[in-house]
Amino acid sequence: MTSQKEAKNIAAVYDTSLEPGQGIPLHFHNDLEEIYYILSGYGIMTIGDEKQEISRNDVVYIPKTAPAYIAKFRECAPSVFLQYP
C-alpha cells in the first residue's frame, strides 16, 4: 500500500489517536492525496478494493479520489495523517 509517488506540497498534518474498536469512516478527497504514518496499534485499512492489515511504522499512500477507511483498530493507535494538494 505504499507508493513511489511524491507529493509536492503539504496541505495539512493531523495527529490523531484511535481507541480500540474505532476507525476512520469511508471518505475520499477530490483534490488531495493522503499519507498515513501509523505510530502504534494495528487495524485494517481499505483503499478502493484493496484491504490490508496495517500496524506500527506503516506508511500508507492514498491517491486523490480513492475511497479509503480504517476499520477496527485493536490497540490505542496514535497516527499522523498528511494531506497533499
Secondary structure as UniProt FT lines:
FT   STRAND          12..18
FT   TURN            20..21
FT   STRAND          24..27
FT   STRAND          33..38
FT   STRAND          42..47
FT   TURN            48..49
FT   STRAND          50..55
FT   TURN            56..57
FT   STRAND          59..62
FT   TURN            64..65
FT   STRAND          68..71
FT   STRAND          77..84
//
